[in-house]
Structure formats: C-alpha cells, structure tokens
Amino acid sequence: MLLATFRFIQSWKSYNFTVQSLSRLSDRELADVGISRSDIPRIAWDKATR
C-alpha cells in the first residue's frame, strides 16, 4: 500500500511537471511538435504512467 501511494505521488509530480512545461509553449511551438493544447493532459498522463 505504501509503495502504491509513493508511485502515485511520483506519477502526479511527473504529470504536473509535464503539463506545466508544455503549457509554457506557444500554440505555434506546440503545432511544430504535432500536438494541440487540448492534447496536453493526455500526453502528460501517458508519460507519467509509463
């Protein structure tokens, strides 16, 4: 149980870091890498849960 909680906290931190990082990019920069602003939460969660 403790390990699961620790992993969830790590995933949540990774998710927040990725969301913040991608949110700082302009719409043009996001388009250059092939994602839209609405894709950010999904991409961040996919990365955090790998």
PDB file of N, CA, C, O and CB in Angstrom:
ATOM      1  N   MET A   1       0.826  -1.195   0.000  1.00  0.00           N
ATOM      2  CA  MET A   1       0.000   0.000   0.000  1.00  0.00           C
ATOM      3  C   MET A   1       0.870   1.260   0.000  1.00  0.00           C
ATOM      4  O   MET A   1       0.601   2.217  -0.726  1.00  0.00           O
ATOM      5  CB  MET A   1      -0.940  -0.002   1.212  1.00  0.00           C
ATOM      6  N   LEU A   2       1.896   1.239   0.812  1.00  0.00           N
ATOM      7  CA  LEU A   2       2.786   2.390   0.875  1.00  0.00           C
ATOM      8  C   LEU A   2       3.502   2.600  -0.465  1.00  0.00           C
ATOM      9  O   LEU A   2       3.676   3.732  -0.916  1.00  0.00           O
ATOM     10  CB  LEU A   2       3.812   2.210   2.006  1.00  0.00           C
ATOM     11  N   LEU A   3       3.907   1.505  -1.087  1.00  0.00           N
ATOM     12  CA  LEU A   3       4.574   1.586  -2.383  1.00  0.00           C
ATOM     13  C   LEU A   3       3.628   2.147  -3.446  1.00  0.00           C
ATOM     14  O   LEU A   3       4.045   2.951  -4.280  1.00  0.00           O
ATOM     15  CB  LEU A   3       5.091   0.201  -2.806  1.00  0.00           C
ATOM     16  N   ALA A   4       2.384   1.736  -3.425  1.00  0.00           N
ATOM     17  CA  ALA A   4       1.395   2.247  -4.385  1.00  0.00           C
ATOM     18  C   ALA A   4       1.183   3.746  -4.192  1.00  0.00           C
ATOM     19  O   ALA A   4       1.065   4.488  -5.167  1.00  0.00           O
ATOM     20  CB  ALA A   4       0.052   1.496  -4.234  1.00  0.00           C
ATOM     21  N   THR A   5       1.137   4.182  -2.965  1.00  0.00           N
ATOM     22  CA  THR A   5       0.973   5.614  -2.671  1.00  0.00           C
ATOM     23  C   THR A   5       2.187   6.392  -3.166  1.00  0.00           C
ATOM     24  O   THR A   5       2.048   7.462  -3.759  1.00  0.00           O
ATOM     25  CB  THR A   5       0.770   5.847  -1.150  1.00  0.00           C
ATOM     26  N   PHE A   6       3.362   5.857  -2.921  1.00  0.00           N
ATOM     27  CA  PHE A   6       4.595   6.507  -3.369  1.00  0.00           C
ATOM     28  C   PHE A   6       4.626   6.620  -4.895  1.00  0.00           C
ATOM     29  O   PHE A   6       4.990   7.664  -5.436  1.00  0.00           O
ATOM     30  CB  PHE A   6       5.827   5.728  -2.868  1.00  0.00           C
ATOM     31  N   ARG A   7       4.246   5.551  -5.580  1.00  0.00           N
ATOM     32  CA  ARG A   7       4.232   5.570  -7.049  1.00  0.00           C
ATOM     33  C   ARG A   7       3.216   6.570  -7.575  1.00  0.00           C
ATOM     34  O   ARG A   7       3.478   7.262  -8.559  1.00  0.00           O
ATOM     35  CB  ARG A   7       3.924   4.175  -7.603  1.00  0.00           C
ATOM     36  N   PHE A   8       2.047   6.652  -6.924  1.00  0.00           N
ATOM     37  CA  PHE A   8       1.035   7.611  -7.348  1.00  0.00           C
ATOM     38  C   PHE A   8       1.546   9.039  -7.187  1.00  0.00           C
ATOM     39  O   PHE A   8       1.344   9.872  -8.071  1.00  0.00           O
ATOM     40  CB  PHE A   8      -0.259   7.416  -6.548  1.00  0.00           C
ATOM     41  N   ILE A   9       2.200   9.324  -6.079  1.00  0.00           N
ATOM     42  CA  ILE A   9       2.751  10.668  -5.858  1.00  0.00           C
ATOM     43  C   ILE A   9       3.805  10.990  -6.906  1.00  0.00           C
ATOM     44  O   ILE A   9       3.841  12.110  -7.415  1.00  0.00           O
ATOM     45  CB  ILE A   9       3.356  10.784  -4.442  1.00  0.00           C
ATOM     46  N   GLN A  10       4.659  10.036  -7.237  1.00  0.00           N
ATOM     47  CA  GLN A  10       5.663  10.247  -8.290  1.00  0.00           C
ATOM     48  C   GLN A  10       4.987  10.513  -9.635  1.00  0.00           C
ATOM     49  O   GLN A  10       5.395  11.411 -10.372  1.00  0.00           O
ATOM     50  CB  GLN A  10       6.601   9.022  -8.399  1.00  0.00           C
ATOM     51  N   SER A  11       3.971   9.744  -9.947  1.00  0.00           N
ATOM     52  CA  SER A  11       3.249   9.935 -11.210  1.00  0.00           C
ATOM     53  C   SER A  11       2.597  11.304 -11.252  1.00  0.00           C
ATOM     54  O   SER A  11       2.629  11.982 -12.279  1.00  0.00           O
ATOM     55  CB  SER A  11       2.189   8.842 -11.400  1.00  0.00           C
ATOM     56  N   TRP A  12       2.011  11.706 -10.148  1.00  0.00           N
ATOM     57  CA  TRP A  12       1.331  13.005 -10.097  1.00  0.00           C
ATOM     58  C   TRP A  12       2.325  14.146 -10.274  1.00  0.00           C
ATOM     59  O   TRP A  12       2.032  15.116 -10.973  1.00  0.00           O
ATOM     60  CB  TRP A  12       0.575  13.167  -8.767  1.00  0.00           C
ATOM     61  N   LYS A  13       3.492  14.043  -9.653  1.00  0.00           N
ATOM     62  CA  LYS A  13       4.531  15.063  -9.820  1.00  0.00           C
ATOM     63  C   LYS A  13       5.000  15.122 -11.268  1.00  0.00           C
ATOM     64  O   LYS A  13       5.165  16.207 -11.825  1.00  0.00           O
ATOM     65  CB  LYS A  13       5.723  14.778  -8.889  1.00  0.00           C
ATOM     66  N   SER A  14       5.213  13.967 -11.876  1.00  0.00           N
ATOM     67  CA  SER A  14       5.630  13.913 -13.275  1.00  0.00           C
ATOM     68  C   SER A  14       4.562  14.524 -14.171  1.00  0.00           C
ATOM     69  O   SER A  14       4.873  15.284 -15.088  1.00  0.00           O
ATOM     70  CB  SER A  14       5.918  12.465 -13.700  1.00  0.00           C
ATOM     71  N   TYR A  15       3.301  14.189 -13.903  1.00  0.00           N
ATOM     72  CA  TYR A  15       2.181  14.738 -14.675  1.00  0.00           C
ATOM     73  C   TYR A  15       2.176  16.265 -14.585  1.00  0.00           C
ATOM     74  O   TYR A  15       2.107  16.947 -15.607  1.00  0.00           O
ATOM     75  CB  TYR A  15       0.830  14.163 -14.168  1.00  0.00           C
ATOM     76  N   ASN A  16       2.249  16.797 -13.378  1.00  0.00           N
ATOM     77  CA  ASN A  16       2.224  18.254 -13.196  1.00  0.00           C
ATOM     78  C   ASN A  16       3.404  18.935 -13.876  1.00  0.00           C
ATOM     79  O   ASN A  16       3.241  19.992 -14.486  1.00  0.00           O
ATOM     80  CB  ASN A  16       2.221  18.599 -11.713  1.00  0.00           C
ATOM     81  N   PHE A  17       4.590  18.340 -13.775  1.00  0.00           N
ATOM     82  CA  PHE A  17       5.765  18.922 -14.419  1.00  0.00           C
ATOM     83  C   PHE A  17       5.581  18.988 -15.931  1.00  0.00           C
ATOM     84  O   PHE A  17       5.886  20.005 -16.553  1.00  0.00           O
ATOM     85  CB  PHE A  17       7.020  18.113 -14.076  1.00  0.00           C
ATOM     86  N   THR A  18       5.080  17.897 -16.522  1.00  0.00           N
ATOM     87  CA  THR A  18       4.883  17.855 -17.969  1.00  0.00           C
ATOM     88  C   THR A  18       3.817  18.842 -18.415  1.00  0.00           C
ATOM     89  O   THR A  18       3.993  19.529 -19.421  1.00  0.00           O
ATOM     90  CB  THR A  18       4.506  16.450 -18.410  1.00  0.00           C
ATOM     91  N   VAL A  19       2.719  18.923 -17.684  1.00  0.00           N
ATOM     92  CA  VAL A  19       1.650  19.880 -18.018  1.00  0.00           C
ATOM     93  C   VAL A  19       2.201  21.304 -17.969  1.00  0.00           C
ATOM     94  O   VAL A  19       1.959  22.094 -18.882  1.00  0.00           O
ATOM     95  CB  VAL A  19       0.441  19.730 -17.039  1.00  0.00           C
ATOM     96  N   GLN A  20       2.932  21.633 -16.920  1.00  0.00           N
ATOM     97  CA  GLN A  20       3.490  22.980 -16.808  1.00  0.00           C
ATOM     98  C   GLN A  20       4.471  23.277 -17.935  1.00  0.00           C
ATOM     99  O   GLN A  20       4.455  24.364 -18.511  1.00  0.00           O
ATOM    100  CB  GLN A  20       4.181  23.153 -15.460  1.00  0.00           C
ATOM    101  N   SER A  21       5.316  22.316 -18.243  1.00  0.00           N
ATOM    102  CA  SER A  21       6.315  22.515 -19.299  1.00  0.00           C
ATOM    103  C   SER A  21       5.655  22.732 -20.661  1.00  0.00           C
ATOM    104  O   SER A  21       6.018  23.653 -21.392  1.00  0.00           O
ATOM    105  CB  SER A  21       7.263  21.313 -19.366  1.00  0.00           C
ATOM    106  N   LEU A  22       4.696  21.891 -20.991  1.00  0.00           N
ATOM    107  CA  LEU A  22       4.031  22.018 -22.285  1.00  0.00           C
ATOM    108  C   LEU A  22       3.146  23.257 -22.349  1.00  0.00           C
ATOM    109  O   LEU A  22       2.990  23.855 -23.413  1.00  0.00           O
ATOM    110  CB  LEU A  22       3.204  20.778 -22.571  1.00  0.00           C
ATOM    111  N   SER A  23       2.572  23.639 -21.228  1.00  0.00           N
ATOM    112  CA  SER A  23       1.697  24.813 -21.203  1.00  0.00           C
ATOM    113  C   SER A  23       2.469  26.104 -21.441  1.00  0.00           C
ATOM    114  O   SER A  23       1.893  27.102 -21.874  1.00  0.00           O
ATOM    115  CB  SER A  23       0.965  24.891 -19.875  1.00  0.00           C
ATOM    116  N   ARG A  24       3.752  26.090 -21.163  1.00  0.00           N
ATOM    117  CA  ARG A  24       4.581  27.275 -21.393  1.00  0.00           C
ATOM    118  C   ARG A  24       4.850  27.522 -22.874  1.00  0.00           C
ATOM    119  O   ARG A  24       5.191  28.637 -23.269  1.00  0.00           O
ATOM    120  CB  ARG A  24       5.896  27.135 -20.657  1.00  0.00           C
ATOM    121  N   LEU A  25       4.698  26.481 -23.693  1.00  0.00           N
ATOM    122  CA  LEU A  25       4.951  26.628 -25.124  1.00  0.00           C
ATOM    123  C   LEU A  25       3.817  27.394 -25.789  1.00  0.00           C
ATOM    124  O   LEU A  25       2.665  27.333 -25.359  1.00  0.00           O
ATOM    125  CB  LEU A  25       5.126  25.253 -25.788  1.00  0.00           C
ATOM    126  N   SER A  26       4.166  28.108 -26.837  1.00  0.00           N
ATOM    127  CA  SER A  26       3.144  28.826 -27.602  1.00  0.00           C
ATOM    128  C   SER A  26       2.368  27.830 -28.465  1.00  0.00           C
ATOM    129  O   SER A  26       2.791  26.691 -28.657  1.00  0.00           O
ATOM    130  CB  SER A  26       3.788  29.941 -28.488  1.00  0.00           C
ATOM    131  N   ASP A  27       1.226  28.286 -28.979  1.00  0.00           N
ATOM    132  CA  ASP A  27       0.439  27.422 -29.861  1.00  0.00           C
ATOM    133  C   ASP A  27       1.252  27.024 -31.093  1.00  0.00           C
ATOM    134  O   ASP A  27       1.132  25.901 -31.583  1.00  0.00           O
ATOM    135  CB  ASP A  27      -0.863  28.129 -30.287  1.00  0.00           C
ATOM    136  N   ARG A  28       2.056  27.918 -31.579  1.00  0.00           N
ATOM    137  CA  ARG A  28       2.900  27.639 -32.743  1.00  0.00           C
ATOM    138  C   ARG A  28       3.936  26.557 -32.426  1.00  0.00           C
ATOM    139  O   ARG A  28       4.149  25.640 -33.219  1.00  0.00           O
ATOM    140  CB  ARG A  28       3.605  28.924 -33.212  1.00  0.00           C
ATOM    141  N   GLU A  29       4.568  26.673 -31.274  1.00  0.00           N
ATOM    142  CA  GLU A  29       5.562  25.670 -30.877  1.00  0.00           C
ATOM    143  C   GLU A  29       4.907  24.300 -30.682  1.00  0.00           C
ATOM    144  O   GLU A  29       5.474  23.277 -31.066  1.00  0.00           O
ATOM    145  CB  GLU A  29       6.279  26.105 -29.580  1.00  0.00           C
ATOM    146  N   LEU A  30       3.726  24.284 -30.094  1.00  0.00           N
ATOM    147  CA  LEU A  30       3.005  23.024 -29.929  1.00  0.00           C
ATOM    148  C   LEU A  30       2.662  22.428 -31.290  1.00  0.00           C
ATOM    149  O   LEU A  30       2.796  21.221 -31.493  1.00  0.00           O
ATOM    150  CB  LEU A  30       1.724  23.236 -29.098  1.00  0.00           C
ATOM    151  N   ALA A  31       2.224  23.266 -32.217  1.00  0.00           N
ATOM    152  CA  ALA A  31       1.888  22.791 -33.557  1.00  0.00           C
ATOM    153  C   ALA A  31       3.129  22.229 -34.253  1.00  0.00           C
ATOM    154  O   ALA A  31       3.035  21.256 -35.002  1.00  0.00           O
ATOM    155  CB  ALA A  31       1.274  23.931 -34.396  1.00  0.00           C
ATOM    156  N   ASP A  32       4.271  22.829 -34.011  1.00  0.00           N
ATOM    157  CA  ASP A  32       5.517  22.346 -34.616  1.00  0.00           C
ATOM    158  C   ASP A  32       5.857  20.916 -34.184  1.00  0.00           C
ATOM    159  O   ASP A  32       6.444  20.156 -34.954  1.00  0.00           O
ATOM    160  CB  ASP A  32       6.667  23.279 -34.251  1.00  0.00           C
ATOM    161  N   VAL A  33       5.489  20.553 -32.958  1.00  0.00           N
ATOM    162  CA  VAL A  33       5.754  19.195 -32.488  1.00  0.00           C
ATOM    163  C   VAL A  33       4.545  18.286 -32.677  1.00  0.00           C
ATOM    164  O   VAL A  33       4.575  17.117 -32.292  1.00  0.00           O
ATOM    165  CB  VAL A  33       6.160  19.218 -31.020  1.00  0.00           C
ATOM    166  N   GLY A  34       3.492  18.819 -33.266  1.00  0.00           N
ATOM    167  CA  GLY A  34       2.352  17.995 -33.654  1.00  0.00           C
ATOM    168  C   GLY A  34       1.303  17.748 -32.592  1.00  0.00           C
ATOM    169  O   GLY A  34       0.575  16.758 -32.659  1.00  0.00           O
ATOM    170  N   ILE A  35       1.212  18.640 -31.603  1.00  0.00           N
ATOM    171  CA  ILE A  35       0.158  18.478 -30.602  1.00  0.00           C
ATOM    172  C   ILE A  35      -0.621  19.782 -30.446  1.00  0.00           C
ATOM    173  O   ILE A  35      -0.132  20.865 -30.769  1.00  0.00           O
ATOM    174  CB  ILE A  35       0.756  18.040 -29.244  1.00  0.00           C
ATOM    175  N   SER A  36      -1.837  19.646 -29.946  1.00  0.00           N
ATOM    176  CA  SER A  36      -2.634  20.837 -29.669  1.00  0.00           C
ATOM    177  C   SER A  36      -2.714  21.015 -28.165  1.00  0.00           C
ATOM    178  O   SER A  36      -2.380  20.108 -27.402  1.00  0.00           O
ATOM    179  CB  SER A  36      -4.059  20.731 -30.298  1.00  0.00           C
ATOM    180  N   ARG A  37      -3.153  22.172 -27.750  1.00  0.00           N
ATOM    181  CA  ARG A  37      -3.242  22.473 -26.325  1.00  0.00           C
ATOM    182  C   ARG A  37      -4.161  21.484 -25.600  1.00  0.00           C
ATOM    183  O   ARG A  37      -3.926  21.144 -24.440  1.00  0.00           O
ATOM    184  CB  ARG A  37      -3.744  23.904 -26.120  1.00  0.00           C
ATOM    185  N   SER A  38      -5.194  21.032 -26.283  1.00  0.00           N
ATOM    186  CA  SER A  38      -6.131  20.096 -25.648  1.00  0.00           C
ATOM    187  C   SER A  38      -5.525  18.699 -25.468  1.00  0.00           C
ATOM    188  O   SER A  38      -6.069  17.889 -24.718  1.00  0.00           O
ATOM    189  CB  SER A  38      -7.409  19.997 -26.478  1.00  0.00           C
ATOM    190  N   ASP A  39      -4.416  18.408 -26.141  1.00  0.00           N
ATOM    191  CA  ASP A  39      -3.728  17.118 -26.000  1.00  0.00           C
ATOM    192  C   ASP A  39      -2.819  17.059 -24.777  1.00  0.00           C
ATOM    193  O   ASP A  39      -2.388  15.976 -24.380  1.00  0.00           O
ATOM    194  CB  ASP A  39      -2.915  16.834 -27.243  1.00  0.00           C
ATOM    195  N   ILE A  40      -2.526  18.192 -24.184  1.00  0.00           N
ATOM    196  CA  ILE A  40      -1.536  18.254 -23.109  1.00  0.00           C
ATOM    197  C   ILE A  40      -1.866  17.321 -21.943  1.00  0.00           C
ATOM    198  O   ILE A  40      -0.993  16.553 -21.537  1.00  0.00           O
ATOM    199  CB  ILE A  40      -1.421  19.674 -22.603  1.00  0.00           C
ATOM    200  N   PRO A  41      -3.085  17.346 -21.378  1.00  0.00           N
ATOM    201  CA  PRO A  41      -3.341  16.444 -20.242  1.00  0.00           C
ATOM    202  C   PRO A  41      -3.171  14.965 -20.586  1.00  0.00           C
ATOM    203  O   PRO A  41      -2.634  14.208 -19.778  1.00  0.00           O
ATOM    204  CB  PRO A  41      -4.737  16.670 -19.721  1.00  0.00           C
ATOM    205  N   ARG A  42      -3.613  14.546 -21.755  1.00  0.00           N
ATOM    206  CA  ARG A  42      -3.479  13.143 -22.155  1.00  0.00           C
ATOM    207  C   ARG A  42      -2.017  12.762 -22.316  1.00  0.00           C
ATOM    208  O   ARG A  42      -1.595  11.710 -21.835  1.00  0.00           O
ATOM    209  CB  ARG A  42      -4.237  12.881 -23.462  1.00  0.00           C
ATOM    210  N   ILE A  43      -1.250  13.591 -22.977  1.00  0.00           N
ATOM    211  CA  ILE A  43       0.164  13.317 -23.199  1.00  0.00           C
ATOM    212  C   ILE A  43       0.903  13.278 -21.855  1.00  0.00           C
ATOM    213  O   ILE A  43       1.750  12.413 -21.633  1.00  0.00           O
ATOM    214  CB  ILE A  43       0.786  14.384 -24.138  1.00  0.00           C
ATOM    215  N   ALA A  44       0.583  14.210 -20.972  1.00  0.00           N
ATOM    216  CA  ALA A  44       1.238  14.246 -19.667  1.00  0.00           C
ATOM    217  C   ALA A  44       0.914  13.004 -18.851  1.00  0.00           C
ATOM    218  O   ALA A  44       1.791  12.450 -18.188  1.00  0.00           O
ATOM    219  CB  ALA A  44       0.823  15.497 -18.899  1.00  0.00           C
ATOM    220  N   TRP A  45      -0.342  12.560 -18.894  1.00  0.00           N
ATOM    221  CA  TRP A  45      -0.715  11.373 -18.119  1.00  0.00           C
ATOM    222  C   TRP A  45      -0.076  10.112 -18.694  1.00  0.00           C
ATOM    223  O   TRP A  45       0.377   9.241 -17.952  1.00  0.00           O
ATOM    224  CB  TRP A  45      -2.240  11.217 -18.083  1.00  0.00           C
ATOM    225  N   ASP A  46      -0.046  10.024 -20.035  1.00  0.00           N
ATOM    226  CA  ASP A  46       0.607   8.876 -20.666  1.00  0.00           C
ATOM    227  C   ASP A  46       2.075   8.795 -20.246  1.00  0.00           C
ATOM    228  O   ASP A  46       2.582   7.716 -19.941  1.00  0.00           O
ATOM    229  CB  ASP A  46       0.494   8.966 -22.203  1.00  0.00           C
ATOM    230  N   LYS A  47       2.746   9.932 -20.234  1.00  0.00           N
ATOM    231  CA  LYS A  47       4.158   9.966 -19.827  1.00  0.00           C
ATOM    232  C   LYS A  47       4.321   9.603 -18.344  1.00  0.00           C
ATOM    233  O   LYS A  47       5.235   8.867 -17.973  1.00  0.00           O
ATOM    234  CB  LYS A  47       4.757  11.363 -20.095  1.00  0.00           C
ATOM    235  N   ALA A  48       3.440  10.121 -17.523  1.00  0.00           N
ATOM    236  CA  ALA A  48       3.559   9.902 -16.074  1.00  0.00           C
ATOM    237  C   ALA A  48       3.308   8.447 -15.687  1.00  0.00           C
ATOM    238  O   ALA A  48       3.853   7.971 -14.691  1.00  0.00           O
ATOM    239  CB  ALA A  48       2.585  10.803 -15.328  1.00  0.00           C
ATOM    240  N   THR A  49       2.502   7.748 -16.448  1.00  0.00           N
ATOM    241  CA  THR A  49       2.138   6.381 -16.073  1.00  0.00           C
ATOM    242  C   THR A  49       2.984   5.324 -16.757  1.00  0.00           C
ATOM    243  O   THR A  49       2.715   4.134 -16.588  1.00  0.00           O
ATOM    244  CB  THR A  49       0.699   6.137 -16.388  1.00  0.00           C
ATOM    245  N   ARG A  50       3.976   5.702 -17.509  1.00  0.00           N
ATOM    246  CA  ARG A  50       4.868   4.715 -18.147  1.00  0.00           C
ATOM    247  C   ARG A  50       5.835   4.142 -17.161  1.00  0.00           C
ATOM    248  O   ARG A  50       6.657   3.299 -17.521  1.00  0.00           O
ATOM    249  CB  ARG A  50       5.632   5.335 -19.300  1.00  0.00           C
TER     250      ARG A  50
END
